Amino acid sequence: MSKAEELFARAKKVMPGGVCSSTRFINAIGRPFYISRGSGSKVYDYEGREYVDMNCAHGASLLGHKHPAIVEAMAKSAELGYICSAETEYQIELAEKLCRLIPCMDKVRFCTSGSEATMHLIRACRGFTGRDKLLRLEGHFHGYHEMIYIGGQPPMDKLEENRKKPYIESAGIPEVFRDLIVTAPFNDLDVLNEVIAANKGKIAALILEPVNYNSGGIKPDPGYMEAIRKITRDNGILLFFDEIQSSFKKSPGGAQQDFGIVPDVCTIGKSLGGGIPLSAFGGRAEIMNMYKPAGTVQHSGTFNAHLTQILPSLAFIDEVVKPYFYKHLQMLEKRLHGGLDRIVRDLGVPVQFPHHGARFNTVMGLKEPPRRYSDLKNHDSKRAFEFFRKCNERGIYCHDYGKGSPGHSGYSIQHTEADIDRVLEVTGAVLKEIY
């Protein structure tokens, strides 16, 4: 029995499914991937084997592992006494920096997870508009709470039904929450307008991932973002960019900066804490002023904006604004995707690697990049599992996200050209083997 198998056997006795988070069970290998330590662009298993980390904590480790700036920030938080549940100068400093960087942010609040961020911001959107319904797009992901874990990623055989009766994505979510969700396909303005007309005056916000990393890395069609900005404004609907994943992946201002469209509100997270758990939500001042004590919407929490989160985030922000940062990430992006395109073309295989900044997807079985969630009905999840498993066996750590979901991967500022070349070498060998 390997060390990983031994750990999994122990874990199953004391944790449901043997994991602390459902998606940490990796279908491709039949158990979690156990990491003993990480350094730079590499992680190591309990047998001491080295892997190029192409998961990067699902996008959180944009600085890589054990980055000196984060190590220093954590040491400073210890020196200051791990101040908890109190305000300091550092929360103000981080808020000031984010409001300068993120186009829509006049004001900002902090929390720990992406699910928390969308939950609290949805409440303010409802409080501000006096409306209850949320319009969400198929394939997009916004957290696991009852208010939004409905209608996002239904099974393909439930897709048509989902547009009339949004699919509840987890047991334990009461039916009543379904009545507060309406859905539409991404990149389809005709259906979007129909849904809005059918729910006139009832929709508080249109929430979407500007880049749908969670379902194939789908990007908006040309003109789509401009159109939904006008449609929402004309109908009194708040435009809500969920940038938990897209923030900082391509630019300091996130997808708002990338596409030149400013929403009313947004969430940011994943990489914001430099690998330490931190998310934030913000937007127009009049909406953010709905929160107590300025307004009537509640948001509080003992561990909100803990110094062990805020100081690393300040260090992270100081890194991303340095001239080298995006220059290096852009070089990696060009090298990786130029290489992947050559491999796919030379092998003639139906594989797509949609990408935006330092994050990309692996879609098997498609000859063209997906434009909508429904395009993924032909995604070959069985072959994708085989791809991820064989990459892991060859020292490239990838993560699958379950049946029917193309895995998203990425790299950090500490990845090198040699790392990318190794990934390309393994990718080419594995694709040749499985096709």
C-alpha positions in Angstrom: 0.0 0.0 0.0 1.4 3.4 -1.0 1.5 6.3 1.5 -1.4 8.0 -0.4 -3.5 4.8 -0.2 -2.8 4.6 3.5 -3.8 8.2 4.0 -7.0 7.7 2.1 -7.9 4.6 4.1 -7.5 6.6 7.3 -9.4 9.6 6.0 -12.4 7.6 4.9 -12.9 6.5 8.5 -13.2 10.0 9.9 -14.3 12.3 6.9 -17.2 11.9 4.5 -15.7 10.4 1.3 -12.3 10.8 2.9 -12.0 14.5 1.9 -12.5 18.0 3.4 -14.0 19.3 0.2 -16.0 17.2 -2.3 -14.0 18.3 -5.4 -10.7 17.1 -3.8 -11.7 13.6 -4.7 -10.1 13.1 -8.1 -12.1 10.8 -10.4 -9.1 10.3 -12.6 -7.0 8.6 -9.8 -9.8 7.4 -7.6 -8.7 9.2 -4.5 -7.4 12.7 -3.4 -4.0 13.9 -4.6 -1.9 14.2 -1.4 0.7 16.9 -1.2 3.4 16.9 1.4 4.8 20.4 0.5 5.0 23.0 -2.2 7.8 25.3 -3.4 7.8 27.7 -6.3 6.0 26.0 -9.3 6.4 22.5 -7.8 4.5 20.3 -5.3 5.7 17.0 -3.8 3.8 13.9 -2.8 4.4 11.8 0.3 6.9 9.5 -1.6 8.9 12.6 -2.4 8.1 12.7 -6.1 8.1 16.2 -7.7 5.3 17.5 -9.9 4.9 20.7 -12.0 1.8 22.2 -10.4 -0.7 22.9 -13.1 -3.6 23.1 -10.7 -2.3 26.0 -8.5 -5.0 25.6 -5.9 -7.8 26.0 -8.5 -6.4 29.4 -9.4 -5.6 30.6 -5.8 -1.8 30.2 -6.0 -1.0 32.7 -8.7 2.1 33.6 -6.8 3.1 29.9 -6.6 4.1 28.2 -3.4 6.2 29.7 -0.6 6.6 33.0 -2.4 9.0 35.2 -0.3 6.5 38.1 -0.1 3.8 35.9 1.4 6.3 34.2 3.8 7.3 37.7 5.0 3.6 38.8 5.3 2.7 35.8 7.4 5.7 36.4 9.7 4.5 40.0 10.1 1.0 38.9 11.1 2.5 36.7 13.8 4.7 39.6 15.0 1.6 41.7 15.3 -0.2 39.1 17.4 -2.7 37.6 14.8 -5.1 40.4 15.5 -8.6 39.0 15.0 -12.1 40.6 14.8 -10.8 44.2 14.9 -10.0 47.0 12.5 -6.4 48.1 11.7 -4.8 50.4 9.2 -4.1 47.4 7.0 -7.7 46.7 6.0 -8.0 50.3 5.0 -4.8 50.2 2.9 -5.9 47.1 1.1 -9.4 48.6 0.4 -7.8 51.7 -1.0 -5.6 49.7 -3.3 -8.4 47.5 -4.6 -10.7 50.5 -5.2 -7.9 52.0 -7.4 -7.4 48.8 -9.3 -10.9 47.3 -9.9 -12.9 49.5 -12.2 -16.4 49.1 -10.6 -15.2 49.3 -7.0 -16.1 52.5 -5.2 -16.2 50.6 -1.9 -15.3 47.1 -0.8 -15.9 44.5 2.0 -13.9 41.4 2.8 -14.8 37.8 3.6 -13.1 34.4 3.3 -14.6 32.3 0.4 -16.1 32.9 -3.0 -19.4 31.4 -1.8 -19.5 33.9 1.0 -18.8 36.8 -1.3 -21.6 36.0 -3.8 -24.0 35.3 -0.9 -23.4 38.7 0.8 -23.4 40.7 -2.5 -26.6 39.1 -3.7 -28.3 40.3 -0.5 -27.2 43.9 -1.2 -28.4 43.7 -4.8 -31.8 42.6 -3.6 -31.9 45.2 -0.9 -30.9 48.0 -3.3 -33.4 47.1 -6.1 -36.2 45.8 -3.9 -36.4 42.8 -6.3 -36.0 39.1 -5.4 -35.1 37.2 -8.6 -31.6 36.4 -10.0 -30.9 35.9 -13.6 -28.0 33.5 -14.1 -26.3 31.9 -17.1 -26.0 28.2 -17.9 -22.6 26.8 -17.0 -21.5 29.6 -14.8 -20.6 28.9 -11.1 -21.1 31.2 -8.2 -20.7 29.2 -5.0 -22.5 26.5 -3.1 -25.1 28.3 -1.1 -28.9 28.0 -1.5 -29.4 31.3 -3.2 -27.3 30.4 -6.3 -26.5 26.7 -6.5 -29.5 26.2 -8.8 -29.7 26.1 -12.5 -26.0 26.6 -13.2 -24.7 23.3 -14.4 -27.5 20.9 -14.9 -27.0 17.5 -16.5 -27.2 17.8 -20.3 -30.4 15.7 -20.4 -32.0 18.3 -18.1 -30.9 21.4 -20.0 -34.2 22.2 -21.8 -36.1 21.6 -18.6 -33.6 23.8 -16.7 -34.8 26.8 -18.6 -38.4 26.3 -17.4 -37.7 24.8 -14.0 -34.1 25.5 -12.8 -32.2 22.4 -11.7 -31.4 22.1 -8.0 -27.7 21.1 -7.9 -27.5 19.6 -4.5 -29.8 17.6 -2.1 -30.8 19.7 0.9 -31.7 22.9 -1.1 -35.4 23.6 -0.5 -37.7 23.8 -3.6 -38.7 27.4 -2.7 -35.3 28.7 -3.7 -35.9 27.6 -7.3 -38.6 30.2 -7.7 -36.0 32.9 -7.2 -33.8 31.8 -10.2 -34.3 32.4 -13.9 -31.8 31.1 -16.4 -30.5 31.8 -19.9 -27.7 30.5 -22.1 -24.4 32.4 -22.3 -23.8 34.3 -25.6 -27.5 34.3 -26.5 -29.0 37.8 -26.4 -32.4 36.7 -27.9 -33.1 34.3 -25.1 -31.8 36.8 -22.5 -34.2 39.5 -23.7 -37.1 37.0 -23.7 -36.3 36.0 -20.1 -36.1 39.6 -18.9 -39.3 40.5 -20.7 -41.1 37.5 -19.0 -39.8 38.7 -15.6 -40.1 42.4 -16.1 -39.5 44.3 -12.9 -38.7 41.2 -10.9 -34.9 40.6 -11.5 -32.5 42.2 -9.1 -29.2 41.2 -10.9 -27.8 39.4 -13.8 -24.8 37.4 -12.4 -22.2 35.8 -14.6 -18.5 34.8 -14.9 -17.0 37.2 -17.5 -14.9 34.2 -18.6 -16.7 30.9 -17.9 -13.7 29.0 -16.5 -15.9 26.5 -14.8 -17.5 25.2 -18.0 -14.9 25.0 -20.7 -13.2 28.5 -20.5 -16.0 30.0 -22.6 -15.4 33.7 -23.4 -18.1 36.3 -24.4 -18.8 36.7 -28.1 -17.7 40.1 -29.6 -20.3 42.7 -28.6 -21.9 40.5 -26.0 -20.6 42.3 -22.9 -21.5 45.7 -24.4 -25.0 44.4 -25.1 -25.7 43.0 -21.6 -24.4 46.2 -20.1 -27.0 48.2 -22.0 -29.8 45.6 -21.5 -29.3 45.5 -17.7 -29.1 49.3 -17.4 -32.3 49.8 -19.5 -34.2 47.3 -17.3 -33.0 48.4 -13.9 -31.1 45.2 -13.4 -27.7 45.3 -11.6 -24.9 43.8 -13.7 -22.9 41.5 -11.3 -19.5 40.2 -12.5 -18.4 37.2 -10.5 -14.6 37.5 -10.8 -13.6 35.1 -8.1 -11.7 33.2 -10.7 -11.0 35.8 -13.4 -9.6 38.5 -11.1 -5.8 39.1 -11.6 -5.4 36.3 -14.1 -4.7 38.6 -17.1 -4.6 42.1 -15.7 -4.7 43.9 -12.3 -8.3 45.1 -13.0 -9.6 41.6 -14.0 -12.0 40.9 -16.8 -13.5 44.4 -16.3 -10.2 45.8 -17.5 -9.7 43.1 -20.1 -13.1 43.6 -21.8 -13.6 47.3 -21.0 -17.0 46.8 -19.4 -17.7 48.1 -15.9 -20.4 46.2 -14.0 -22.4 47.6 -11.1 -20.9 45.2 -8.6 -18.3 42.3 -8.5 -16.7 39.7 -6.4 -13.0 38.9 -6.5 -11.0 36.1 -4.8 -9.0 33.0 -5.4 -5.6 34.6 -6.0 -6.4 37.7 -4.0 -4.9 36.3 -0.8 -1.7 35.1 -2.4 -2.6 31.6 -1.5 -4.2 32.5 1.8 -8.1 32.4 1.9 -9.5 35.8 1.1 -12.3 37.1 -1.1 -13.9 40.5 -1.5 -17.0 42.1 -2.9 -17.6 45.7 -4.0 -19.1 48.1 -6.5 -20.9 51.4 -6.8 -21.0 53.4 -3.5 -24.8 53.6 -3.3 -25.1 49.8 -3.5 -22.3 49.1 -1.0 -23.7 51.7 1.4 -26.7 49.3 1.8 -24.5 47.4 4.3 -24.8 48.2 8.0 -24.0 50.4 9.8 -24.5 52.7 6.7 -27.6 50.9 5.6 -29.9 48.0 6.4 -28.2 44.9 4.9 -26.3 42.7 7.3 -22.7 41.5 6.7 -20.5 40.5 9.6 -18.2 37.8 10.8 -15.6 37.2 13.5 -12.9 36.2 11.0 -13.6 38.8 8.3 -10.4 40.5 7.1 -8.1 38.7 9.6 -4.5 40.0 9.5 -3.3 36.6 8.3 -5.4 37.3 5.2 -5.0 41.1 4.7 -1.2 41.3 5.0 -0.6 38.5 2.4 -3.1 40.2 0.1 -1.3 43.5 0.4 1.9 41.6 -0.5 0.1 40.0 -3.5 -1.2 43.4 -4.8 2.3 44.9 -4.5 3.6 42.0 -6.7 0.9 42.2 -9.4 1.5 45.9 -10.1 5.2 45.4 -10.7 6.2 45.6 -14.4 7.6 42.1 -14.5 4.5 40.4 -13.3 2.1 40.4 -16.3 5.0 40.5 -18.7 6.1 37.1 -17.4 2.6 35.6 -17.3 2.0 36.7 -20.9 5.2 35.1 -22.0 4.1 31.8 -20.3 0.7 32.1 -21.9 2.1 32.5 -25.4 4.6 29.7 -24.9 2.1 27.3 -23.5 -0.8 27.9 -25.9 1.4 28.2 -29.0 2.8 24.8 -28.1 -0.7 23.3 -27.3 -2.0 24.6 -30.7 0.9 23.0 -32.5 0.4 19.6 -30.7 -3.3 19.5 -31.5 -2.8 20.5 -35.1 0.1 18.0 -35.7 -1.8 15.2 -34.1 -5.1 16.1 -35.6 -7.1 15.4 -32.4 -10.4 17.0 -31.4 -9.1 18.8 -28.3 -9.5 22.4 -27.2 -7.6 24.4 -24.7 -9.6 27.6 -24.2 -7.7 30.1 -22.2 -7.7 33.6 -20.8 -4.7 34.8 -18.9 -3.0 32.4 -16.5 -5.9 29.9 -16.5 -7.1 27.5 -19.2 -9.4 24.5 -19.8 -9.1 21.1 -21.3 -12.0 20.1 -23.5 -11.9 16.7 -25.2 -14.0 15.7 -28.2 -14.7 19.1 -29.7 -13.3 20.4 -33.0 -14.2 24.0 -32.2 -14.0 26.0 -28.9 -17.3 25.9 -27.0 -19.5 29.0 -27.0 -22.2 27.8 -24.7 -22.6 25.3 -21.9 -24.7 23.1 -24.2 -21.7 22.7 -26.5 -20.1 20.6 -23.8 -22.6 17.7 -24.3 -19.9 16.2 -26.6 -17.1 16.6 -24.1 -15.4 13.2 -23.7 -15.1 13.0 -19.9 -13.8 9.4 -20.0 -10.9 10.4 -22.2 -10.3 13.5 -20.2 -10.0 11.4 -17.0 -7.5 9.3 -18.8 -5.6 12.4 -19.9 -5.4 13.8 -16.4 -4.4 10.5 -14.9 -1.6 9.9 -17.3 -0.3 13.5 -16.9 -0.2 13.0 -13.1 1.7 9.7 -13.6 4.3 11.7 -15.6 4.8 14.4 -13.0 2.3 17.0 -14.2 -0.3 17.7 -11.5 -3.7 18.4 -13.1 -7.1 18.2 -11.5 -10.4 16.9 -12.9 -13.7 18.3 -11.7 -16.0 15.3 -12.1 -18.0 13.8 -14.9 -19.0 16.1 -17.7 -16.9 19.0 -16.5 -13.8 20.0 -18.4 -11.0 20.6 -15.9 -9.4 24.0 -15.6 -5.7 24.4 -15.0 -3.2 27.2 -14.7 0.3 28.4 -13.8 1.9 30.8 -11.4 4.4 33.7 -11.6 7.0 31.2 -10.4 6.6 28.8 -13.3 9.4 28.9 -15.8 9.8 28.3 -19.5 11.3 24.9 -18.6 8.1 24.0 -16.7 6.0 24.9 -19.7 8.2 22.9 -22.0 7.8 19.9 -19.7 4.0 20.3 -19.7 4.0 20.4 -23.5 6.2 17.4 -23.7 3.9 15.4 -21.5 0.7 16.7 -23.1 1.9 15.7 -26.5 2.9 12.2 -25.4 -0.3 11.6 -23.5 -2.6 12.9 -26.3 -0.8 10.7 -28.8 -1.2 7.7 -26.5 -5.0 8.2 -25.8 -6.1 9.1 -29.3 
